[in-house]
Amino acid sequence: AIGGVSVGEPEPEMMKAVEYTEPFLPADKARYAMGLGTPAQLVELVARGVDMFDCV
């Protein structure tokens, strides 16, 4: 899971954090981003390897 990256930081910083974190996550498990998700962000995050979201 990737969390704590949508609490007010600029979107480019959020994406950098996701890109940095993604290689450390198991390749055979779903990748979950907590609390993220404008429609445009969902597209970008899927492109960066995220599989699941909970958007609020």
C-alpha positions in Angstrom: 0.0 0.0 0.0 1.0 3.6 -0.7 -0.4 6.1 1.8 0.2 9.6 3.1 0.9 11.0 -0.3 -2.2 13.0 -0.8 -2.3 15.3 2.3 -1.6 18.6 0.6 1.7 18.2 -1.3 1.8 19.3 -4.9 0.7 16.6 -7.4 4.2 16.3 -9.0 5.6 15.5 -5.5 2.9 12.9 -5.0 3.7 11.2 -8.3 7.4 11.2 -7.5 6.7 9.5 -4.2 4.6 6.8 -6.0 7.3 6.3 -8.6 9.9 5.9 -5.8 7.8 3.5 -3.8 6.4 1.3 -6.5 9.6 -0.8 -7.1 9.7 -1.8 -3.5 6.2 -3.3 -3.6 5.9 -7.0 -4.4 5.3 -7.5 -8.1 2.9 -10.4 -7.5 0.6 -8.4 -5.2 -2.0 -5.7 -5.9 -0.7 -2.1 -5.4 -3.1 0.0 -3.4 -3.0 3.8 -3.1 -4.9 5.2 -0.2 -7.0 8.3 -0.5 -6.0 9.3 -4.0 -7.9 9.9 -7.0 -9.1 12.6 -9.2 -10.0 11.0 -12.6 -6.7 12.3 -14.1 -4.7 11.1 -11.1 -6.2 7.6 -11.5 -5.0 7.4 -15.1 -1.5 8.6 -14.1 -1.3 6.2 -11.1 -2.4 3.2 -13.2 0.4 4.1 -15.6 2.8 4.1 -12.6 1.7 0.6 -11.5 -1.1 1.2 -9.0 -4.0 -1.3 -9.2 -6.5 -0.1 -6.5 -7.6 3.1 -4.9 -10.0 4.4 -2.3 -11.0 7.9 -3.3 -12.6 10.3 -0.9 
